Amino acid sequence: LSNSQQAIAFIEKQAEQLLPSNYWPNVNPVIFLQNLRDNVEAPLNIHEGLNTNFCAYAAMSYLPLHFDPLGYVSFMIKLYRDGKALYGKEYFEPSREVRLAAGTLSFKGELDIRPADQLWFLSLADHFKGYLNLFDKHYNAGDENRLWASVNFTKFNRMIRRLFNFSVSAVGSDLFRPGIRDIYEYLHERLRTGTVGLFVNNMDLYKKNHTHLRIGIPTHFIILVDIEEVDDKIAITYWDYGFRTRQLLSEKFLKQLIFGIAHIKVKKADEK
């Protein structure tokens, strides 16, 4: 694990020698490094973009940016320079279509001007596959909005285990809510000992642009930051879309909202 000062020092060292990449022709090296620096200095600002299916990759990014930013920026700079790189247990070599697309995504709000984030999200979606991606395995223009970029709950947990020095214990699924009697106590206890990722029905949480049907299935990943009891309600604070949000919910509504809970902890020295 590392800290933000180490990551910033590494980025500054690269600033004098990082040349335009032959592998990522639409990603300017100066803007690329500035994007990485912004992520390290303000990790809560990372944004999946409007009308994309990048939410799981953005939520997952909370982990390296808070606990190992040097590992994250080292991987990103090597991937930019060489077109391939190792991260954790995974070897990345993004497809030509992905490499050409990074830096060109538009009409995605904040993501339009963050080419490093485009490179990161596209590379993750290109590399990791789950059952939702079976019918759309190869990137075509616009696939960031389609099933190609989608993430189910098992895939989300697998990405964390494979990339980072974290263990993940998970309850819930893509279709069935976890059978937890006291949801407040369960979440409160897990926040005390690790990071908590939630797989939620975002149409219940709030209306999103990237889906138009009010369906009772989970479609969105958020990071739970805090939880407290307020009278007969539960107040949750969560990270999503580049900022924190606090909402006051009934216990029944909170249970209805959540389909998956991932309890994420830094591995101990004796854990593989």
C-alpha positions as CSV (number, residue, x, y, z in Angstrom):
1,L,0.0,0.0,0.0
2,S,1.1,3.6,-0.5
3,N,0.0,7.2,0.0
4,S,-0.9,10.2,-2.2
5,Q,2.5,11.9,-1.7
6,Q,4.3,8.9,-3.2
7,A,1.9,8.9,-6.1
8,I,2.3,12.6,-6.8
9,A,6.1,12.3,-6.7
10,F,6.0,9.5,-9.2
11,I,3.7,11.5,-11.5
12,E,6.0,14.5,-11.3
13,K,9.0,12.4,-12.3
14,Q,7.2,11.1,-15.4
15,A,6.2,14.6,-16.5
16,E,9.6,15.3,-17.9
17,Q,9.9,12.1,-19.9
18,L,6.5,10.8,-20.9
19,L,6.1,11.0,-24.6
20,P,2.9,10.7,-26.7
21,S,1.9,7.0,-26.9
22,N,1.8,5.1,-30.1
23,Y,-0.7,2.8,-28.4
24,W,-3.1,5.5,-27.3
25,P,-2.9,8.1,-30.1
26,N,-5.9,10.2,-28.9
27,V,-4.6,10.6,-25.3
28,N,-2.4,13.6,-24.8
29,P,0.4,12.8,-22.2
30,V,0.2,16.1,-20.4
31,I,-3.6,15.9,-19.9
32,F,-3.2,12.2,-19.1
33,L,-0.8,13.0,-16.2
34,Q,-2.9,15.9,-15.0
35,N,-6.0,13.6,-14.9
36,L,-4.0,11.1,-12.8
37,R,-2.9,13.8,-10.5
38,D,-6.4,15.1,-10.1
39,N,-7.6,11.6,-9.2
40,V,-4.9,11.2,-6.5
41,E,-5.4,14.6,-5.0
42,A,-9.2,14.4,-5.0
43,P,-10.2,10.7,-5.3
44,L,-13.9,11.4,-4.7
45,N,-14.1,13.4,-7.9
46,I,-13.6,10.5,-10.2
47,H,-16.8,10.3,-12.4
48,E,-18.2,7.5,-14.5
49,G,-19.6,10.0,-17.0
50,L,-23.1,10.5,-18.2
51,N,-25.1,7.7,-19.9
52,T,-22.4,5.1,-19.5
53,N,-22.2,1.7,-17.9
54,F,-18.9,2.5,-16.2
55,C,-20.4,2.9,-12.6
56,A,-18.8,-0.3,-11.3
57,Y,-15.4,0.6,-12.5
58,A,-15.7,4.1,-11.0
59,A,-16.9,2.7,-7.7
60,M,-14.0,0.1,-7.7
61,S,-11.5,3.0,-8.3
62,Y,-12.3,4.2,-4.8
63,L,-10.0,1.5,-3.4
64,P,-6.7,2.1,-5.2
65,L,-7.1,5.9,-5.0
66,H,-7.6,5.7,-1.2
67,F,-5.3,2.9,-0.3
68,D,-2.6,2.4,-3.0
69,P,-2.5,5.4,-5.4
70,L,1.1,4.7,-6.3
71,G,0.2,1.3,-7.5
72,Y,-2.6,2.8,-9.6
73,V,-0.6,5.5,-11.2
74,S,2.4,3.2,-11.9
75,F,0.1,0.8,-13.7
76,M,-1.6,3.5,-15.7
77,I,1.6,5.1,-16.8
78,K,3.1,1.7,-17.9
79,L,-0.1,0.9,-19.7
80,Y,0.0,4.2,-21.5
81,R,3.7,3.9,-22.4
82,D,3.8,0.2,-23.4
83,G,0.2,-0.6,-24.4
84,K,0.2,-3.5,-21.9
85,A,0.8,-3.9,-18.1
86,L,0.4,-6.1,-15.1
87,Y,-1.9,-5.1,-12.3
88,G,-2.2,-7.5,-9.4
89,K,-2.9,-10.9,-10.9
90,E,-4.1,-9.6,-14.2
91,Y,-2.2,-8.9,-17.4
92,F,-3.8,-6.1,-19.5
93,E,-3.3,-5.7,-23.3
94,P,-6.3,-3.7,-24.5
95,S,-7.7,-4.2,-28.0
96,R,-6.9,-1.8,-30.8
97,E,-10.5,-0.6,-30.8
98,V,-10.3,0.3,-27.2
99,R,-6.9,2.0,-27.6
100,L,-8.3,4.2,-30.4
101,A,-11.4,5.0,-28.5
102,A,-9.7,6.3,-25.3
103,G,-9.7,10.1,-25.4
104,T,-12.5,10.4,-28.0
105,L,-15.6,9.7,-25.8
106,S,-17.9,12.7,-26.0
107,F,-21.2,13.9,-24.6
108,K,-20.3,12.1,-21.3
109,G,-20.1,15.2,-19.1
110,E,-17.0,15.3,-16.9
111,L,-15.6,12.2,-18.5
112,D,-15.1,14.0,-21.8
113,I,-12.1,15.9,-20.4
114,R,-10.6,13.1,-18.4
115,P,-8.7,10.9,-20.9
116,A,-7.0,8.8,-18.3
117,D,-10.3,7.8,-16.8
118,Q,-11.5,6.9,-20.3
119,L,-8.4,4.7,-20.8
120,W,-8.9,3.1,-17.3
121,F,-12.6,2.3,-17.6
122,L,-12.4,1.1,-21.2
123,S,-9.4,-1.2,-20.4
124,L,-11.3,-2.7,-17.4
125,A,-14.4,-3.3,-19.5
126,D,-12.3,-4.8,-22.3
127,H,-10.4,-7.1,-19.9
128,F,-13.0,-8.4,-17.5
129,K,-16.0,-10.4,-18.7
130,G,-19.1,-11.7,-17.0
131,Y,-22.3,-13.3,-18.2
132,L,-23.8,-9.9,-19.1
133,N,-21.0,-9.4,-21.6
134,L,-21.4,-12.7,-23.4
135,F,-23.3,-11.3,-26.4
136,D,-21.1,-8.2,-26.8
137,K,-17.4,-9.1,-26.1
138,H,-15.7,-6.7,-28.6
139,Y,-15.8,-3.0,-28.4
140,N,-17.6,-0.9,-31.0
141,A,-18.2,2.8,-30.9
142,G,-20.9,3.5,-28.3
143,D,-20.4,0.3,-26.4
144,E,-19.6,2.2,-23.2
145,N,-23.4,2.7,-23.0
146,R,-24.3,-1.0,-23.7
147,L,-23.9,-4.5,-22.3
148,W,-20.2,-4.6,-23.3
149,A,-19.4,-2.4,-20.3
150,S,-21.9,-3.9,-17.9
151,V,-20.9,-5.4,-14.5
152,N,-22.8,-8.0,-12.5
153,F,-22.2,-8.4,-8.7
154,T,-19.9,-11.4,-9.0
155,K,-17.7,-9.7,-11.6
156,F,-17.4,-6.6,-9.4
157,N,-16.1,-8.7,-6.5
158,R,-13.8,-10.7,-8.8
159,M,-12.2,-7.5,-10.2
160,I,-11.3,-6.3,-6.7
161,R,-9.9,-9.7,-5.6
162,R,-7.8,-10.0,-8.8
163,L,-6.4,-6.5,-9.0
164,F,-5.9,-5.2,-5.4
165,N,-4.6,-6.4,-2.1
166,F,-8.0,-6.8,-0.7
167,S,-10.2,-9.7,0.4
168,V,-13.9,-9.5,-0.3
169,S,-16.8,-11.2,1.5
170,A,-20.1,-10.7,-0.2
171,V,-23.8,-11.3,0.4
172,G,-26.6,-10.9,-2.1
173,S,-26.8,-11.4,-5.9
174,D,-28.0,-9.9,-9.2
175,L,-31.6,-11.1,-8.6
176,F,-32.2,-11.7,-4.9
177,R,-31.7,-9.4,-2.0
178,P,-29.6,-10.5,1.0
179,G,-31.7,-11.9,3.8
180,I,-30.5,-9.7,6.6
181,R,-32.9,-9.0,9.5
182,D,-31.1,-5.9,10.9
183,I,-29.7,-4.1,7.9
184,Y,-28.5,-1.1,10.0
185,E,-26.4,-3.2,12.4
186,Y,-25.0,-5.3,9.6
187,L,-23.8,-2.4,7.6
188,H,-22.6,-0.4,10.6
189,E,-20.5,-3.3,11.8
190,R,-18.9,-3.8,8.3
191,L,-18.1,-0.1,8.0
192,R,-16.1,-0.4,11.2
193,T,-13.8,-3.0,9.7
194,G,-13.5,-2.2,6.0
195,T,-14.9,-0.6,2.9
196,V,-18.5,-1.4,1.9
197,G,-19.7,-1.5,-1.7
198,L,-23.4,-1.7,-2.4
199,F,-25.1,-3.1,-5.5
200,V,-28.4,-1.2,-5.7
201,N,-31.5,-0.6,-7.7
202,N,-30.6,2.9,-8.8
203,M,-34.2,3.6,-10.0
204,D,-35.2,3.3,-6.4
205,L,-32.3,5.5,-5.3
206,Y,-32.9,8.2,-7.8
207,K,-33.8,8.5,-11.5
208,K,-30.7,8.0,-13.7
209,N,-30.3,9.0,-17.4
210,H,-28.8,5.7,-18.5
211,T,-31.9,3.6,-17.8
212,H,-35.4,4.4,-18.7
213,L,-37.3,1.5,-17.1
214,R,-38.3,1.3,-13.5
215,I,-37.4,-2.3,-13.0
216,G,-36.8,-4.2,-9.8
217,I,-33.3,-5.3,-10.4
218,P,-29.9,-3.8,-9.4
219,T,-28.1,-1.7,-11.9
220,H,-25.7,0.5,-10.0
221,F,-22.7,0.4,-7.6
222,I,-22.0,2.9,-4.8
223,I,-19.6,3.1,-1.9
224,L,-21.2,3.4,1.5
225,V,-19.3,6.0,3.5
226,D,-21.4,6.4,6.7
227,I,-24.6,5.1,8.3
228,E,-26.5,6.3,11.3
229,E,-29.9,6.0,13.0
230,V,-32.0,9.1,13.0
231,D,-35.3,8.7,15.0
232,D,-37.1,5.8,13.1
233,K,-35.1,6.3,9.9
234,I,-31.6,5.3,8.7
235,A,-29.3,8.0,7.2
236,I,-26.8,6.7,4.7
237,T,-24.0,8.7,3.2
238,Y,-22.6,7.2,0.0
239,W,-20.1,8.1,-2.7
240,D,-21.4,8.2,-6.2
241,Y,-20.9,10.2,-9.4
242,G,-18.0,12.3,-8.1
243,F,-19.5,13.4,-4.8
244,R,-21.0,12.3,-1.5
245,T,-24.8,12.1,-1.0
246,R,-26.7,11.7,2.3
247,Q,-30.2,10.3,2.2
248,L,-32.7,9.5,5.0
249,L,-34.5,6.3,4.4
250,S,-36.8,3.9,6.1
251,E,-35.4,0.5,7.0
252,K,-37.9,-1.2,4.6
253,F,-36.8,1.1,1.7
254,L,-33.1,0.5,2.4
255,K,-33.7,-3.3,2.3
256,Q,-35.6,-2.9,-0.9
257,L,-32.8,-0.8,-2.4
258,I,-29.9,-3.2,-1.7
259,F,-29.2,-6.4,-3.7
260,G,-25.5,-6.9,-2.9
261,I,-23.2,-6.0,-0.1
262,A,-19.4,-6.3,-0.6
263,H,-17.3,-6.1,2.6
264,I,-13.8,-5.2,1.4
265,K,-10.7,-5.4,3.7
266,V,-7.0,-5.0,3.2
267,K,-5.4,-8.4,3.3
268,K,-3.4,-9.5,6.3
269,A,0.3,-10.4,5.8
270,D,-0.5,-14.1,5.9
271,E,-3.4,-14.0,3.4
272,K,-2.8,-15.0,-0.2
